[in-house]
């Protein structure tokens, strides 16, 4: 089941897709794995990012900045 679409902002700047300029996204957490941490069985300690998947074209945008705000969008 697909998640509901969201809009995203960083401060007072609303985000748009870099490819198709759409403004609706599907959000998911992404683990930024590194080979060294995987090798030492410490993958759980890797950094997380917010993945915004463009609702229209599917391009994935990654944000490590924790100040990103997500807002429910009425399609």
Biopython code that builds the backbone (N, CA, C, O; Angstrom):
import numpy as np
from Bio.PDB.StructureBuilder import StructureBuilder

atoms = [
    (1, "UNK", "N", (0.846, -1.187, 0.000)),
    (1, "UNK", "CA", (0.000, 0.000, 0.000)),
    (1, "UNK", "C", (0.890, 1.249, 0.000)),
    (1, "UNK", "O", (1.766, 1.390, 0.853)),
    (2, "UNK", "N", (0.667, 2.135, -0.938)),
    (2, "UNK", "CA", (1.480, 3.352, -1.039)),
    (2, "UNK", "C", (1.107, 4.324, 0.075)),
    (2, "UNK", "O", (-0.061, 4.461, 0.439)),
    (3, "UNK", "N", (2.110, 4.984, 0.599)),
    (3, "UNK", "CA", (1.864, 6.010, 1.610)),
    (3, "UNK", "C", (1.185, 7.207, 0.975)),
    (3, "UNK", "O", (1.213, 7.379, -0.244)),
    (4, "UNK", "N", (0.577, 8.030, 1.808)),
    (4, "UNK", "CA", (-0.066, 9.265, 1.347)),
    (4, "UNK", "C", (1.022, 10.244, 0.889)),
    (4, "UNK", "O", (2.126, 10.237, 1.433)),
    (5, "UNK", "N", (0.719, 11.079, -0.101)),
    (5, "UNK", "CA", (1.717, 12.049, -0.562)),
    (5, "UNK", "C", (1.958, 13.147, 0.467)),
    (5, "UNK", "O", (1.070, 13.516, 1.235)),
    (6, "UNK", "N", (3.189, 13.659, 0.459)),
    (6, "UNK", "CA", (3.565, 14.767, 1.337)),
    (6, "UNK", "C", (4.210, 15.864, 0.510)),
    (6, "UNK", "O", (4.703, 15.626, -0.593)),
    (7, "UNK", "N", (4.199, 17.059, 1.058)),
    (7, "UNK", "CA", (4.995, 18.171, 0.525)),
    (7, "UNK", "C", (6.112, 18.378, 1.537)),
    (7, "UNK", "O", (5.966, 18.032, 2.709)),
    (8, "UNK", "N", (7.223, 18.941, 1.087)),
    (8, "UNK", "CA", (8.380, 19.089, 1.965)),
    (8, "UNK", "C", (8.944, 20.502, 1.879)),
    (8, "UNK", "O", (8.912, 21.143, 0.829)),
    (9, "UNK", "N", (9.455, 20.965, 3.006)),
    (9, "UNK", "CA", (10.077, 22.293, 3.058)),
    (9, "UNK", "C", (11.325, 22.223, 3.921)),
    (9, "UNK", "O", (11.410, 21.441, 4.868)),
    (10, "UNK", "N", (12.277, 23.049, 3.573)),
    (10, "UNK", "CA", (13.493, 23.231, 4.352)),
    (10, "UNK", "C", (13.520, 24.712, 4.706)),
    (10, "UNK", "O", (13.843, 25.557, 3.872)),
    (11, "UNK", "N", (13.176, 25.010, 5.953)),
    (11, "UNK", "CA", (12.987, 26.401, 6.340)),
    (11, "UNK", "C", (11.767, 26.940, 5.631)),
    (11, "UNK", "O", (10.691, 26.348, 5.709)),
    (12, "UNK", "N", (11.921, 28.058, 4.939)),
    (12, "UNK", "CA", (10.783, 28.629, 4.216)),
    (12, "UNK", "C", (10.837, 28.328, 2.714)),
    (12, "UNK", "O", (10.139, 28.968, 1.928)),
    (13, "UNK", "N", (11.658, 27.362, 2.318)),
    (13, "UNK", "CA", (11.790, 26.974, 0.908)),
    (13, "UNK", "C", (11.066, 25.645, 0.683)),
    (13, "UNK", "O", (11.425, 24.627, 1.276)),
    (14, "UNK", "N", (10.045, 25.662, -0.178)),
    (14, "UNK", "CA", (9.337, 24.447, -0.540)),
    (14, "UNK", "C", (10.157, 23.682, -1.563)),
    (14, "UNK", "O", (10.732, 24.279, -2.473)),
    (15, "UNK", "N", (10.216, 22.355, -1.418)),
    (15, "UNK", "CA", (11.036, 21.520, -2.294)),
    (15, "UNK", "C", (10.235, 21.010, -3.480)),
    (15, "UNK", "O", (9.054, 20.681, -3.363)),
    (16, "UNK", "N", (10.903, 20.953, -4.622)),
    (16, "UNK", "CA", (10.344, 20.387, -5.847)),
    (16, "UNK", "C", (11.313, 19.346, -6.373)),
    (16, "UNK", "O", (12.510, 19.396, -6.093)),
    (17, "UNK", "N", (10.785, 18.405, -7.138)),
    (17, "UNK", "CA", (11.614, 17.365, -7.745)),
    (17, "UNK", "C", (12.628, 17.998, -8.692)),
    (17, "UNK", "O", (12.291, 18.904, -9.455)),
    (18, "UNK", "N", (13.863, 17.523, -8.643)),
    (18, "UNK", "CA", (14.916, 18.031, -9.522)),
    (18, "UNK", "C", (14.712, 17.615, -10.973)),
    (18, "UNK", "O", (15.255, 18.249, -11.878)),
    (19, "UNK", "N", (13.941, 16.568, -11.206)),
    (19, "UNK", "CA", (13.758, 16.056, -12.563)),
    (19, "UNK", "C", (12.502, 16.627, -13.222)),
    (19, "UNK", "O", (12.582, 17.234, -14.290)),
    (20, "UNK", "N", (11.328, 16.432, -12.579)),
    (20, "UNK", "CA", (10.067, 16.825, -13.227)),
    (20, "UNK", "C", (9.416, 18.041, -12.568)),
    (20, "UNK", "O", (8.367, 18.499, -13.022)),
    (21, "UNK", "N", (10.016, 18.563, -11.517)),
    (21, "UNK", "CA", (9.544, 19.743, -10.795)),
    (21, "UNK", "C", (8.217, 19.520, -10.042)),
    (21, "UNK", "O", (7.558, 20.478, -9.638)),
    (22, "UNK", "N", (7.840, 18.252, -9.862)),
    (22, "UNK", "CA", (6.652, 17.949, -9.073)),
    (22, "UNK", "C", (6.875, 18.345, -7.615)),
    (22, "UNK", "O", (8.014, 18.499, -7.175)),
    (23, "UNK", "N", (5.785, 18.507, -6.872)),
    (23, "UNK", "CA", (5.921, 18.917, -5.472)),
    (23, "UNK", "C", (5.299, 17.923, -4.496)),
    (23, "UNK", "O", (5.131, 18.235, -3.317)),
    (24, "UNK", "N", (4.953, 16.717, -4.981)),
    (24, "UNK", "CA", (4.428, 15.675, -4.116)),
    (24, "UNK", "C", (5.433, 14.539, -4.018)),
    (24, "UNK", "O", (6.030, 14.136, -5.016)),
    (25, "UNK", "N", (5.612, 14.027, -2.805)),
    (25, "UNK", "CA", (6.604, 12.993, -2.553)),
    (25, "UNK", "C", (6.027, 11.898, -1.674)),
    (25, "UNK", "O", (5.037, 12.105, -0.973)),
    (26, "UNK", "N", (6.654, 10.733, -1.717)),
    (26, "UNK", "CA", (6.427, 9.659, -0.768)),
    (26, "UNK", "C", (7.682, 9.598, 0.093)),
    (26, "UNK", "O", (8.795, 9.603, -0.434)),
    (27, "UNK", "N", (7.517, 9.543, 1.393)),
    (27, "UNK", "CA", (8.652, 9.609, 2.322)),
    (27, "UNK", "C", (9.005, 8.222, 2.825)),
    (27, "UNK", "O", (8.130, 7.387, 3.056)),
    (28, "UNK", "N", (10.320, 7.983, 2.994)),
    (28, "UNK", "CA", (10.782, 6.763, 3.648)),
    (28, "UNK", "C", (12.151, 7.008, 4.252)),
    (28, "UNK", "O", (12.913, 7.844, 3.767)),
    (29, "UNK", "N", (12.461, 6.276, 5.312)),
    (29, "UNK", "CA", (13.780, 6.350, 5.934)),
    (29, "UNK", "C", (14.747, 5.510, 5.121)),
    (29, "UNK", "O", (14.394, 4.437, 4.631)),
    (30, "UNK", "N", (15.981, 6.010, 4.979)),
    (30, "UNK", "CA", (17.010, 5.318, 4.205)),
    (30, "UNK", "C", (18.247, 5.190, 5.075)),
    (30, "UNK", "O", (18.685, 6.168, 5.681)),
    (31, "UNK", "N", (18.815, 3.989, 5.142)),
    (31, "UNK", "CA", (20.044, 3.756, 5.884)),
    (31, "UNK", "C", (21.217, 3.948, 4.937)),
    (31, "UNK", "O", (21.275, 3.318, 3.881)),
    (32, "UNK", "N", (22.152, 4.816, 5.307)),
    (32, "UNK", "CA", (23.321, 5.097, 4.474)),
    (32, "UNK", "C", (24.450, 4.147, 4.875)),
    (32, "UNK", "O", (25.322, 4.496, 5.670)),
    (33, "UNK", "N", (24.414, 2.949, 4.311)),
    (33, "UNK", "CA", (25.395, 1.915, 4.671)),
    (33, "UNK", "C", (26.778, 2.241, 4.127)),
    (33, "UNK", "O", (26.925, 2.829, 3.055)),
    (34, "UNK", "N", (27.781, 1.843, 4.891)),
    (34, "UNK", "CA", (29.158, 1.934, 4.421)),
    (34, "UNK", "C", (29.758, 0.533, 4.461)),
    (34, "UNK", "O", (29.402, -0.276, 5.318)),
    (35, "UNK", "N", (30.657, 0.253, 3.545)),
    (35, "UNK", "CA", (31.250, -1.080, 3.450)),
    (35, "UNK", "C", (31.986, -1.456, 4.733)),
    (35, "UNK", "O", (31.909, -2.601, 5.178)),
    (36, "UNK", "N", (32.692, -0.509, 5.323)),
    (36, "UNK", "CA", (33.454, -0.799, 6.544)),
    (36, "UNK", "C", (32.553, -1.200, 7.696)),
    (36, "UNK", "O", (32.848, -2.156, 8.413)),
    (37, "UNK", "N", (31.458, -0.477, 7.877)),
    (37, "UNK", "CA", (30.536, -0.788, 8.968)),
    (37, "UNK", "C", (29.839, -2.131, 8.711)),
    (37, "UNK", "O", (29.597, -2.892, 9.648)),
    (38, "UNK", "N", (29.521, -2.419, 7.456)),
    (38, "UNK", "CA", (28.919, -3.709, 7.121)),
    (38, "UNK", "C", (29.897, -4.843, 7.431)),
    (38, "UNK", "O", (29.508, -5.871, 7.986)),
    (39, "UNK", "N", (31.150, -4.655, 7.075)),
    (39, "UNK", "CA", (32.175, -5.676, 7.292)),
    (39, "UNK", "C", (32.330, -5.999, 8.773)),
    (39, "UNK", "O", (32.536, -7.156, 9.140)),
    (40, "UNK", "N", (32.231, -4.974, 9.628)),
    (40, "UNK", "CA", (32.406, -5.172, 11.079)),
    (40, "UNK", "C", (31.075, -5.470, 11.780)),
    (40, "UNK", "O", (31.002, -5.424, 13.008)),
    (41, "UNK", "N", (30.021, -5.777, 11.009)),
    (41, "UNK", "CA", (28.693, -6.058, 11.563)),
    (41, "UNK", "C", (28.161, -4.905, 12.413)),
    (41, "UNK", "O", (27.499, -5.131, 13.426)),
    (42, "UNK", "N", (28.452, -3.670, 11.999)),
    (42, "UNK", "CA", (27.974, -2.488, 12.708)),
    (42, "UNK", "C", (27.057, -1.640, 11.834)),
    (42, "UNK", "O", (26.978, -0.423, 12.003)),
    (43, "UNK", "N", (26.365, -2.288, 10.900)),
    (43, "UNK", "CA", (25.493, -1.558, 9.978)),
    (43, "UNK", "C", (24.437, -0.745, 10.719)),
    (43, "UNK", "O", (24.011, 0.305, 10.237)),
    (44, "UNK", "N", (24.015, -1.219, 11.882)),
    (44, "UNK", "CA", (23.005, -0.511, 12.669)),
    (44, "UNK", "C", (23.478, 0.883, 13.081)),
    (44, "UNK", "O", (22.652, 1.744, 13.388)),
    (45, "UNK", "N", (24.780, 1.119, 13.094)),
    (45, "UNK", "CA", (25.326, 2.407, 13.532)),
    (45, "UNK", "C", (25.479, 3.407, 12.389)),
    (45, "UNK", "O", (25.890, 4.543, 12.623)),
    (46, "UNK", "N", (25.156, 3.009, 11.163)),
    (46, "UNK", "CA", (25.263, 3.922, 10.022)),
    (46, "UNK", "C", (24.245, 5.054, 10.138)),
    (46, "UNK", "O", (23.244, 4.942, 10.846)),
    (47, "UNK", "N", (24.520, 6.129, 9.436)),
    (47, "UNK", "CA", (23.653, 7.308, 9.456)),
    (47, "UNK", "C", (22.372, 7.063, 8.658)),
    (47, "UNK", "O", (22.368, 6.311, 7.682)),
    (48, "UNK", "N", (21.284, 7.709, 9.088)),
    (48, "UNK", "CA", (20.004, 7.642, 8.386)),
    (48, "UNK", "C", (19.790, 8.909, 7.574)),
    (48, "UNK", "O", (20.346, 9.963, 7.884)),
    (49, "UNK", "N", (18.974, 8.790, 6.529)),
    (49, "UNK", "CA", (18.578, 9.941, 5.728)),
    (49, "UNK", "C", (17.071, 9.851, 5.485)),
    (49, "UNK", "O", (16.469, 8.785, 5.616)),
    (50, "UNK", "N", (16.486, 10.975, 5.133)),
    (50, "UNK", "CA", (15.091, 11.000, 4.716)),
    (50, "UNK", "C", (15.069, 10.895, 3.202)),
    (50, "UNK", "O", (15.658, 11.724, 2.508)),
    (51, "UNK", "N", (14.398, 9.885, 2.696)),
    (51, "UNK", "CA", (14.253, 9.720, 1.261)),
    (51, "UNK", "C", (12.907, 10.267, 0.824)),
    (51, "UNK", "O", (11.871, 9.869, 1.358)),
    (52, "UNK", "N", (12.913, 11.172, -0.139)),
    (52, "UNK", "CA", (11.675, 11.683, -0.724)),
    (52, "UNK", "C", (11.603, 11.170, -2.153)),
    (52, "UNK", "O", (12.432, 11.523, -2.991)),
    (53, "UNK", "N", (10.611, 10.336, -2.425)),
    (53, "UNK", "CA", (10.432, 9.739, -3.741)),
    (53, "UNK", "C", (9.360, 10.534, -4.465)),
    (53, "UNK", "O", (8.224, 10.623, -4.001)),
    (54, "UNK", "N", (9.719, 11.106, -5.593)),
    (54, "UNK", "CA", (8.775, 11.933, -6.347)),
    (54, "UNK", "C", (7.545, 11.121, -6.724)),
    (54, "UNK", "O", (7.653, 10.036, -7.296)),
    (55, "UNK", "N", (6.395, 11.651, -6.404)),
    (55, "UNK", "CA", (5.129, 10.967, -6.662)),
    (55, "UNK", "C", (4.899, 10.802, -8.167)),
    (55, "UNK", "O", (4.273, 9.833, -8.597)),
    (56, "UNK", "N", (5.404, 11.746, -8.967)),
    (56, "UNK", "CA", (5.158, 11.740, -10.411)),
    (56, "UNK", "C", (6.164, 10.881, -11.171)),
    (56, "UNK", "O", (5.760, 10.006, -11.937)),
    (57, "UNK", "N", (7.468, 11.107, -10.979)),
    (57, "UNK", "CA", (8.462, 10.416, -11.815)),
    (57, "UNK", "C", (9.273, 9.352, -11.077)),
    (57, "UNK", "O", (9.941, 8.542, -11.719)),
    (58, "UNK", "N", (9.228, 9.336, -9.739)),
    (58, "UNK", "CA", (9.924, 8.296, -8.987)),
    (58, "UNK", "C", (11.370, 8.607, -8.624)),
    (58, "UNK", "O", (12.036, 7.782, -7.999)),
    (59, "UNK", "N", (11.864, 9.776, -9.002)),
    (59, "UNK", "CA", (13.242, 10.132, -8.647)),
    (59, "UNK", "C", (13.374, 10.205, -7.126)),
    (59, "UNK", "O", (12.493, 10.735, -6.449)),
    (60, "UNK", "N", (14.478, 9.671, -6.590)),
    (60, "UNK", "CA", (14.693, 9.642, -5.139)),
    (60, "UNK", "C", (15.639, 10.760, -4.727)),
    (60, "UNK", "O", (16.759, 10.853, -5.229)),
    (61, "UNK", "N", (15.183, 11.606, -3.814)),
    (61, "UNK", "CA", (15.981, 12.687, -3.249)),
    (61, "UNK", "C", (16.352, 12.271, -1.826)),
    (61, "UNK", "O", (15.491, 11.785, -1.093)),
    (62, "UNK", "N", (17.599, 12.446, -1.418)),
    (62, "UNK", "CA", (18.037, 12.083, -0.072)),
    (62, "UNK", "C", (18.427, 13.330, 0.712)),
    (62, "UNK", "O", (19.112, 14.215, 0.198)),
    (63, "UNK", "N", (17.975, 13.385, 1.976)),
    (63, "UNK", "CA", (18.266, 14.519, 2.848)),
    (63, "UNK", "C", (18.757, 14.002, 4.186)),
    (63, "UNK", "O", (18.070, 13.225, 4.849)),
    (64, "UNK", "N", (19.948, 14.434, 4.585)),
    (64, "UNK", "CA", (20.474, 14.092, 5.901)),
    (64, "UNK", "C", (20.103, 15.190, 6.888)),
    (64, "UNK", "O", (20.094, 14.959, 8.097)),
    (65, "UNK", "N", (19.801, 16.371, 6.390)),
    (65, "UNK", "CA", (19.421, 17.508, 7.226)),
    (65, "UNK", "C", (18.144, 17.174, 7.995)),
    (65, "UNK", "O", (17.120, 16.857, 7.390)),
    (66, "UNK", "N", (18.200, 17.244, 9.306)),
    (66, "UNK", "CA", (17.045, 16.903, 10.147)),
    (66, "UNK", "C", (16.031, 18.043, 10.233)),
    (66, "UNK", "O", (14.982, 17.874, 10.854)),
    (67, "UNK", "N", (16.311, 19.190, 9.631)),
    (67, "UNK", "CA", (15.387, 20.331, 9.670)),
    (67, "UNK", "C", (14.310, 20.252, 8.601)),
    (67, "UNK", "O", (13.449, 21.130, 8.535)),
    (68, "UNK", "N", (14.337, 19.225, 7.766)),
    (68, "UNK", "CA", (13.327, 19.101, 6.718)),
    (68, "UNK", "C", (11.974, 18.814, 7.378)),
    (68, "UNK", "O", (11.872, 17.989, 8.286)),
    (69, "UNK", "N", (10.951, 19.505, 6.907)),
    (69, "UNK", "CA", (9.594, 19.356, 7.439)),
    (69, "UNK", "C", (8.699, 18.761, 6.361)),
    (69, "UNK", "O", (8.757, 19.160, 5.198)),
    (70, "UNK", "N", (7.876, 17.807, 6.763)),
    (70, "UNK", "CA", (6.951, 17.168, 5.840)),
    (70, "UNK", "C", (5.532, 17.542, 6.205)),
    (70, "UNK", "O", (5.175, 17.603, 7.382)),
    (71, "UNK", "N", (4.721, 17.795, 5.181)),
    (71, "UNK", "CA", (3.332, 18.215, 5.372)),
    (71, "UNK", "C", (2.426, 17.326, 4.534)),
    (71, "UNK", "O", (2.683, 17.096, 3.352)),
    (72, "UNK", "N", (1.370, 16.833, 5.156)),
    (72, "UNK", "CA", (0.390, 16.031, 4.437)),
    (72, "UNK", "C", (-0.184, 16.827, 3.280)),
    (72, "UNK", "O", (-0.517, 18.002, 3.429)),
    (73, "UNK", "N", (-0.296, 16.191, 2.137)),
    (73, "UNK", "CA", (-0.798, 16.885, 0.941)),
    (73, "UNK", "C", (-2.157, 16.318, 0.578)),
    (73, "UNK", "O", (-2.369, 15.106, 0.610)),
    (74, "UNK", "N", (-3.065, 17.201, 0.237)),
    (74, "UNK", "CA", (-4.360, 16.783, -0.286)),
    (74, "UNK", "C", (-4.230, 16.746, -1.793)),
    (74, "UNK", "O", (-4.126, 17.788, -2.440)),
    (75, "UNK", "N", (-4.236, 15.562, -2.345)),
    (75, "UNK", "CA", (-4.059, 15.407, -3.799)),
    (75, "UNK", "C", (-5.196, 15.962, -4.471)),
    (75, "UNK", "O", (-5.259, 15.940, -5.701)),
]
sb = StructureBuilder()
sb.init_structure("model")
sb.init_model(0)
sb.init_chain("A")
sb.init_seg("    ")
for serial, (resi, resn, name, xyz) in enumerate(atoms, 1):
    if name == "N":
        sb.init_residue(resn, " ", resi, " ")
    sb.init_atom(name, np.array(xyz, "f"), 0.0, 1.0, " ", f" {name:<3s}", serial, name[0])
structure = sb.get_structure()
